[in-house]
Amino acid sequence: MNPIPDIIGVPSPRLFSTHHSYHGLPESLKHCGRQSVYITRNPRDCIVSFWHFMKKFSYHGLENLSFEETFERFCEEYWKVSKEMPERVMFLTYEEMIADTKDVVKRVAAFLGRPVEEEKEVEKIVEICSFEKLSNLEVNKSEEKTSKRRYPNSVFFRKGAVGDWMNHLTPEMIERLDHITQQKLQGSGFDFRLD
């Protein structure tokens, strides 16, 4: 069974979400000329979120990894940032989405060719897409596993907060992760706000 659904029959415009990296996408999606919105997080919060996700993810013993072991894996598998196709890939950070959600909604809508001008419409989108609303949808609260996934939707939701890394990372971990982040992003023109 192919884990990637057949999307040919879905009418346009289509909107899909994934947790896969760009390199994990099928080649047909990478070169089809469609637009993508890529959202990333401050690496400090990302590692904490990833660790809590792994603790819920009872698959191949990953739920038993200590925070330190998870940190090591995360640092070894760090991603690269690309700015090759700005007209097709919009790069956002979770932190900027939290800081000014309305502005991000307007920018994403304009990028996708569906500008939203009415303030009431923007507010409605912000409400519908809020962490609180999405995490409380019955489908996302369910602990039910499906035939396609060995884990429930609830594993994707925890706090939705910025800055929880302060409760988990040691000063040594912060220094190492900051060094890796600066090294990997050097020359990319992108700089995470690490405070």
GROMACS elastic network, one bead per residue, 0.5 to 0.9 nm:
[ bonds ]
;  ai    aj funct       b0    kb
    1     4     6  0.88870   500
    2     5     6  0.70519   500
    2     6     6  0.88443   500
    3   148     6  0.68106   500
    4     7     6  0.86667   500
    4    26     6  0.87784   500
    6     9     6  0.72642   500
    6    10     6  0.84446   500
    7    10     6  0.54402   500
    7    11     6  0.87357   500
    7    14     6  0.88630   500
    8    11     6  0.79596   500
   10    13     6  0.86007   500
   10    14     6  0.70507   500
   11    14     6  0.66191   500
   12    15     6  0.85413   500
   17    20     6  0.89700   500
   18    21     6  0.82868   500
   20    23     6  0.77970   500
   20    24     6  0.54864   500
   20    25     6  0.65807   500
   21    24     6  0.50753   500
   21    25     6  0.67971   500
   21    79     6  0.85596   500
   22    25     6  0.55113   500
   22    26     6  0.88523   500
   22    30     6  0.77792   500
   22    38     6  0.88929   500
   23    26     6  0.81047   500
   23    27     6  0.86857   500
   23    30     6  0.87219   500
   24    27     6  0.88568   500
   25    28     6  0.82381   500
   25    29     6  0.66200   500
   25    30     6  0.68785   500
   26    29     6  0.55574   500
   26    30     6  0.67295   500
   27    30     6  0.50699   500
   27    31     6  0.64088   500
   27    32     6  0.85225   500
   28    31     6  0.56059   500
   28    32     6  0.59351   500
   29    32     6  0.54072   500
   29    33     6  0.80697   500
   29    34     6  0.76268   500
   30    33     6  0.76082   500
   30    34     6  0.81139   500
   31    34     6  0.78240   500
   32    35     6  0.89673   500
   33    88     6  0.73046   500
   34    88     6  0.65395   500
   34    89     6  0.88326   500
   35    87     6  0.76046   500
   35    89     6  0.58225   500
   35    90     6  0.78911   500
   35   111     6  0.83252   500
   35   112     6  0.70181   500
   36    88     6  0.59995   500
   36    90     6  0.62454   500
   36    91     6  0.86213   500
   36   112     6  0.85047   500
   37    88     6  0.82499   500
   37    89     6  0.56417   500
   37    91     6  0.61620   500
   37    92     6  0.73394   500
   37   108     6  0.75670   500
   37   111     6  0.87567   500
   37   112     6  0.88011   500
   38    89     6  0.67120   500
   38    90     6  0.59057   500
   38    92     6  0.60692   500
   38    93     6  0.82051   500
   39    90     6  0.83015   500
   39    91     6  0.61076   500
   39    93     6  0.52397   500
   39    94     6  0.62492   500
   40    43     6  0.84384   500
   40    46     6  0.82296   500
   40    91     6  0.78135   500
   40    92     6  0.63974   500
   40    94     6  0.58765   500
   40    95     6  0.86162   500
   41    44     6  0.81116   500
   41    45     6  0.67102   500
   41    46     6  0.56786   500
   41    92     6  0.85512   500
   41    93     6  0.53313   500
   41    94     6  0.50261   500
   41    95     6  0.66072   500
   41   162     6  0.89170   500
   41   192     6  0.84812   500
   42    45     6  0.55159   500
   42    46     6  0.59951   500
   42    47     6  0.87879   500
   42    93     6  0.74537   500
   42    94     6  0.75873   500
   42    95     6  0.72586   500
   42   162     6  0.85164   500
   42   163     6  0.87806   500
   42   192     6  0.62608   500
   42   193     6  0.71334   500
   42   194     6  0.66820   500
   43    47     6  0.60921   500
   43    48     6  0.86668   500
   43   165     6  0.89802   500
   43   177     6  0.74453   500
   43   178     6  0.82637   500
   43   181     6  0.75716   500
   43   192     6  0.82394   500
   43   194     6  0.82284   500
   44    47     6  0.56383   500
   44    48     6  0.67858   500
   44    49     6  0.89355   500
   44   163     6  0.79190   500
   44   164     6  0.83079   500
   44   165     6  0.54075   500
   44   166     6  0.82969   500
   44   169     6  0.76999   500
   44   174     6  0.72956   500
   44   177     6  0.73601   500
   44   178     6  0.83390   500
   44   194     6  0.76853   500
   45    48     6  0.52081   500
   45    49     6  0.61187   500
   45    50     6  0.84889   500
   45   161     6  0.85923   500
   45   162     6  0.67466   500
   45   163     6  0.61618   500
   45   164     6  0.60819   500
   45   166     6  0.84812   500
   46    49     6  0.51114   500
   46    50     6  0.59642   500
   46    51     6  0.85555   500
   46   165     6  0.81878   500
   47    51     6  0.60956   500
   47    52     6  0.86923   500
   47    67     6  0.89764   500
   47    70     6  0.77995   500
   47    71     6  0.66341   500
   47    74     6  0.67896   500
   47    75     6  0.89408   500
   47   165     6  0.78116   500
   48    51     6  0.51602   500
   48    52     6  0.63677   500
   48    53     6  0.85928   500
   48    67     6  0.82093   500
   48    71     6  0.85680   500
   48   164     6  0.72114   500
   48   165     6  0.58851   500
   48   167     6  0.89753   500
   48   168     6  0.69411   500
   48   169     6  0.80944   500
   49    52     6  0.52839   500
   49    53     6  0.61262   500
   49    54     6  0.86612   500
   49   158     6  0.77945   500
   49   159     6  0.86995   500
   49   160     6  0.88803   500
   49   164     6  0.85468   500
   49   165     6  0.85961   500
   50    54     6  0.61284   500
   50    55     6  0.86666   500
   50    70     6  0.80719   500
   50    74     6  0.85050   500
   51    54     6  0.50864   500
   51    55     6  0.62873   500
   51    56     6  0.89137   500
   51    63     6  0.85505   500
   51    65     6  0.81791   500
   51    66     6  0.82687   500
   51    67     6  0.64001   500
   51    70     6  0.61464   500
   51    71     6  0.79547   500
   52    55     6  0.50846   500
   52    56     6  0.66612   500
   52    57     6  0.87894   500
   52    63     6  0.86836   500
   52    67     6  0.88989   500
   52   155     6  0.86394   500
   52   158     6  0.78393   500
   53    56     6  0.53533   500
   53    57     6  0.62399   500
   53    63     6  0.83442   500
   53   155     6  0.60040   500
   53   156     6  0.67850   500
   53   157     6  0.82843   500
   53   158     6  0.81898   500
   54    58     6  0.75345   500
   54    59     6  0.86179   500
   54    62     6  0.58450   500
   54    63     6  0.51139   500
   54    64     6  0.82078   500
   54    65     6  0.77921   500
   54    70     6  0.84341   500
   54   155     6  0.86199   500
   55    58     6  0.71929   500
   55    62     6  0.69319   500
   55    64     6  0.66528   500
   55    65     6  0.75066   500
   55    66     6  0.89783   500
   56    62     6  0.88221   500
   56    63     6  0.61241   500
   56   151     6  0.83217   500
   56   154     6  0.89668   500
   56   155     6  0.59868   500
   57    60     6  0.88389   500
   57    61     6  0.85276   500
   57    62     6  0.67789   500
   57    63     6  0.56686   500
   57   150     6  0.84581   500
   57   151     6  0.64702   500
   57   152     6  0.88950   500
   57   155     6  0.71015   500
   58    61     6  0.62980   500
   58    62     6  0.64455   500
   58    63     6  0.53678   500
   58    64     6  0.84499   500
   58   150     6  0.82815   500
   58   151     6  0.75792   500
   59    62     6  0.59136   500
   59    63     6  0.71203   500
   59   150     6  0.77923   500
   59   151     6  0.84838   500
   60    63     6  0.80735   500
   61    64     6  0.56739   500
   61    65     6  0.74705   500
   62    65     6  0.55212   500
   62    70     6  0.88026   500
   63    66     6  0.84820   500
   65    68     6  0.79208   500
   65    69     6  0.57806   500
   65    70     6  0.60823   500
   66    69     6  0.51525   500
   66    70     6  0.62060   500
   66    71     6  0.84992   500
   67    70     6  0.50891   500
   67    71     6  0.60314   500
   67    72     6  0.86886   500
   67   168     6  0.82512   500
   67   169     6  0.89026   500
   68    72     6  0.63237   500
   68    73     6  0.88322   500
   68   173     6  0.88543   500
   69    72     6  0.51511   500
   69    73     6  0.64008   500
   69    74     6  0.86480   500
   70    73     6  0.51806   500
   70    74     6  0.60935   500
   70    75     6  0.86266   500
   71    74     6  0.50843   500
   71    75     6  0.61759   500
   71    76     6  0.86335   500
   71   173     6  0.79909   500
   71   177     6  0.89356   500
   72    75     6  0.52347   500
   72    76     6  0.62270   500
   72    77     6  0.87188   500
   73    76     6  0.51352   500
   73    77     6  0.61924   500
   73    78     6  0.86637   500
   74    77     6  0.52467   500
   74    78     6  0.61197   500
   75    78     6  0.53988   500
   75   176     6  0.85672   500
   75   177     6  0.69726   500
   75   180     6  0.74008   500
   78   180     6  0.80834   500
   78   181     6  0.83080   500
   78   184     6  0.80879   500
   79   184     6  0.78109   500
   80   184     6  0.63770   500
   80   185     6  0.71187   500
   81   184     6  0.80308   500
   81   185     6  0.67833   500
   81   188     6  0.70286   500
   81   190     6  0.80812   500
   82    85     6  0.81243   500
   82   188     6  0.72270   500
   83    86     6  0.61873   500
   83    89     6  0.80803   500
   83    91     6  0.83800   500
   83   188     6  0.73981   500
   83   189     6  0.84841   500
   83   190     6  0.89586   500
   84    89     6  0.84635   500
   85    88     6  0.53996   500
   85    89     6  0.57961   500
   85    90     6  0.85879   500
   86    89     6  0.50896   500
   86    90     6  0.61950   500
   86    91     6  0.80766   500
   87    90     6  0.73984   500
   87   111     6  0.82467   500
   88   111     6  0.87102   500
   90   108     6  0.78101   500
   90   111     6  0.74985   500
   92    95     6  0.84861   500
   92    96     6  0.70860   500
   92    97     6  0.75037   500
   92   104     6  0.84228   500
   93    96     6  0.54069   500
   93    97     6  0.64910   500
   93    98     6  0.88642   500
   93   192     6  0.85420   500
   94    97     6  0.50391   500
   94    98     6  0.63009   500
   94    99     6  0.86436   500
   94   162     6  0.81995   500
   95    98     6  0.51922   500
   95    99     6  0.61039   500
   95   100     6  0.87162   500
   95   161     6  0.89798   500
   95   162     6  0.66125   500
   95   193     6  0.86361   500
   96   100     6  0.60423   500
   96   101     6  0.74308   500
   96   104     6  0.76135   500
   97   100     6  0.56009   500
   97   102     6  0.82604   500
   97   103     6  0.82327   500
   97   104     6  0.59437   500
   97   105     6  0.83521   500
   98   101     6  0.56304   500
   98   161     6  0.83965   500
   98   162     6  0.79170   500
  100   103     6  0.55767   500
  100   104     6  0.64240   500
  100   105     6  0.88465   500
  101   104     6  0.51159   500
  101   105     6  0.61464   500
  101   106     6  0.87281   500
  101   126     6  0.67676   500
  102   105     6  0.51198   500
  102   106     6  0.63692   500
  102   107     6  0.87128   500
  102   119     6  0.88266   500
  102   122     6  0.63684   500
  102   123     6  0.71095   500
  102   125     6  0.86188   500
  102   126     6  0.66018   500
  103   106     6  0.51772   500
  103   107     6  0.61933   500
  103   108     6  0.86457   500
  103   122     6  0.89051   500
  104   107     6  0.50047   500
  104   108     6  0.60043   500
  104   109     6  0.84011   500
  105   108     6  0.52660   500
  105   109     6  0.60575   500
  105   110     6  0.85680   500
  105   116     6  0.82094   500
  105   122     6  0.68710   500
  105   125     6  0.75644   500
  105   126     6  0.72739   500
  106   109     6  0.51731   500
  106   110     6  0.61305   500
  106   111     6  0.85300   500
  106   115     6  0.66195   500
  106   116     6  0.59313   500
  106   117     6  0.75908   500
  106   122     6  0.72320   500
  107   110     6  0.51702   500
  107   111     6  0.60325   500
  107   112     6  0.86067   500
  107   115     6  0.79468   500
  107   116     6  0.88841   500
  108   112     6  0.61510   500
  108   113     6  0.86344   500
  108   114     6  0.84628   500
  108   115     6  0.82297   500
  109   112     6  0.51900   500
  109   113     6  0.63277   500
  109   116     6  0.62812   500
  110   113     6  0.50277   500
  110   114     6  0.53817   500
  110   116     6  0.71867   500
  111   114     6  0.74331   500
  111   115     6  0.77919   500
  112   115     6  0.77447   500
  116   119     6  0.80816   500
  116   121     6  0.71013   500
  116   122     6  0.66890   500
  117   120     6  0.88134   500
  117   121     6  0.76582   500
  117   122     6  0.74741   500
  118   121     6  0.53079   500
  118   122     6  0.64381   500
  118   123     6  0.87837   500
  119   122     6  0.50387   500
  119   123     6  0.61325   500
  119   124     6  0.85890   500
  120   123     6  0.50542   500
  120   124     6  0.61449   500
  120   125     6  0.86694   500
  121   124     6  0.50504   500
  121   125     6  0.62539   500
  121   126     6  0.86215   500
  122   125     6  0.51534   500
  122   126     6  0.61782   500
  122   127     6  0.86518   500
  123   126     6  0.50178   500
  123   127     6  0.61610   500
  123   128     6  0.86388   500
  124   127     6  0.50908   500
  124   128     6  0.61201   500
  124   129     6  0.85031   500
  125   128     6  0.51441   500
  125   129     6  0.59842   500
  125   130     6  0.83458   500
  126   129     6  0.52680   500
  126   130     6  0.58768   500
  127   130     6  0.52001   500
  127   131     6  0.87941   500
  127   132     6  0.86593   500
  127   133     6  0.70678   500
  128   131     6  0.87708   500
  128   132     6  0.89843   500
  128   133     6  0.61184   500
  128   134     6  0.73101   500
  129   132     6  0.83619   500
  129   133     6  0.66003   500
  129   134     6  0.62939   500
  130   133     6  0.52421   500
  130   134     6  0.61325   500
  130   135     6  0.83844   500
  131   134     6  0.52484   500
  131   135     6  0.57864   500
  131   136     6  0.83075   500
  131   157     6  0.83342   500
  131   159     6  0.83987   500
  131   160     6  0.63439   500
  132   135     6  0.53715   500
  132   136     6  0.61093   500
  132   137     6  0.88079   500
  132   160     6  0.86250   500
  133   136     6  0.53090   500
  133   137     6  0.64623   500
  134   137     6  0.54013   500
  134   138     6  0.89514   500
  134   140     6  0.71567   500
  134   157     6  0.88242   500
  135   138     6  0.82439   500
  135   139     6  0.88132   500
  135   140     6  0.57994   500
  135   141     6  0.65725   500
  135   154     6  0.76701   500
  135   156     6  0.86493   500
  135   157     6  0.61746   500
  135   158     6  0.83980   500
  136   139     6  0.82981   500
  136   140     6  0.66302   500
  136   141     6  0.61401   500
  137   140     6  0.53319   500
  137   141     6  0.63073   500
  137   142     6  0.87389   500
  138   141     6  0.51104   500
  138   142     6  0.61246   500
  139   142     6  0.54847   500
  139   143     6  0.88252   500
  139   144     6  0.88239   500
  139   153     6  0.70330   500
  139   154     6  0.82097   500
  140   143     6  0.81562   500
  140   152     6  0.77992   500
  140   154     6  0.50440   500
  140   155     6  0.84866   500
  140   156     6  0.81766   500
  140   157     6  0.80059   500
  141   144     6  0.89321   500
  141   152     6  0.84311   500
  141   153     6  0.69564   500
  141   154     6  0.51195   500
  141   155     6  0.88984   500
  141   157     6  0.86933   500
  142   145     6  0.84609   500
  142   152     6  0.66183   500
  142   153     6  0.66924   500
  142   154     6  0.61433   500
  143   151     6  0.78268   500
  143   152     6  0.50149   500
  143   153     6  0.70560   500
  143   154     6  0.62702   500
  143   155     6  0.84719   500
  144   151     6  0.75823   500
  144   152     6  0.52875   500
  144   153     6  0.78545   500
  144   154     6  0.88013   500
  145   148     6  0.82175   500
  145   149     6  0.62147   500
  145   150     6  0.55974   500
  145   151     6  0.51663   500
  145   153     6  0.79673   500
  146   149     6  0.51632   500
  146   150     6  0.64987   500
  146   151     6  0.74579   500
  146   152     6  0.73581   500
  147   150     6  0.72014   500
  149   152     6  0.73650   500
  151   154     6  0.83010   500
  151   155     6  0.72053   500
  152   155     6  0.61055   500
  152   156     6  0.83692   500
  153   156     6  0.59241   500
  153   157     6  0.79120   500
  154   157     6  0.56740   500
  154   158     6  0.82726   500
  155   158     6  0.75130   500
  157   160     6  0.71661   500
  158   161     6  0.85813   500
  159   162     6  0.87162   500
  159   164     6  0.87850   500
  161   164     6  0.66698   500
  162   165     6  0.81333   500
  163   166     6  0.61036   500
  163   167     6  0.82952   500
  163   195     6  0.82297   500
  164   167     6  0.56116   500
  164   168     6  0.72516   500
  165   168     6  0.52464   500
  165   169     6  0.57684   500
  166   169     6  0.60202   500
  166   170     6  0.82440   500
  167   170     6  0.86975   500
  169   172     6  0.79314   500
  169   173     6  0.57378   500
  169   174     6  0.61851   500
  170   173     6  0.51138   500
  170   174     6  0.62558   500
  170   175     6  0.86670   500
  171   174     6  0.50665   500
  171   175     6  0.61822   500
  171   176     6  0.86547   500
  172   175     6  0.51538   500
  172   176     6  0.61996   500
  172   177     6  0.85888   500
  173   176     6  0.51357   500
  173   177     6  0.59951   500
  173   178     6  0.83769   500
  174   177     6  0.52357   500
  174   178     6  0.59310   500
  174   179     6  0.84425   500
  175   178     6  0.52111   500
  175   179     6  0.61357   500
  175   180     6  0.87231   500
  176   179     6  0.51102   500
  176   180     6  0.62797   500
  176   181     6  0.85994   500
  177   180     6  0.50857   500
  177   181     6  0.60221   500
  177   182     6  0.85454   500
  178   181     6  0.50006   500
  178   182     6  0.60699   500
  178   183     6  0.84304   500
  178   194     6  0.78977   500
  179   182     6  0.52367   500
  179   183     6  0.60331   500
  179   184     6  0.85577   500
  180   183     6  0.50254   500
  180   184     6  0.59797   500
  180   185     6  0.84191   500
  181   184     6  0.52817   500
  181   185     6  0.60125   500
  181   186     6  0.82945   500
  181   191     6  0.88208   500
  181   192     6  0.82575   500
  182   185     6  0.52953   500
  182   186     6  0.57587   500
  182   191     6  0.79451   500
  182   192     6  0.87746   500
  183   186     6  0.53448   500
  184   187     6  0.86156   500
  184   188     6  0.84245   500
  185   188     6  0.53024   500
  185   189     6  0.75594   500
  185   190     6  0.65407   500
  185   191     6  0.71519   500
  185   192     6  0.89605   500
  186   189     6  0.74646   500
  186   190     6  0.80743   500
  186   191     6  0.85893   500
  187   190     6  0.79102   500
  188   191     6  0.82104   500
  191   194     6  0.86688   500
  192   195     6  0.89003   500
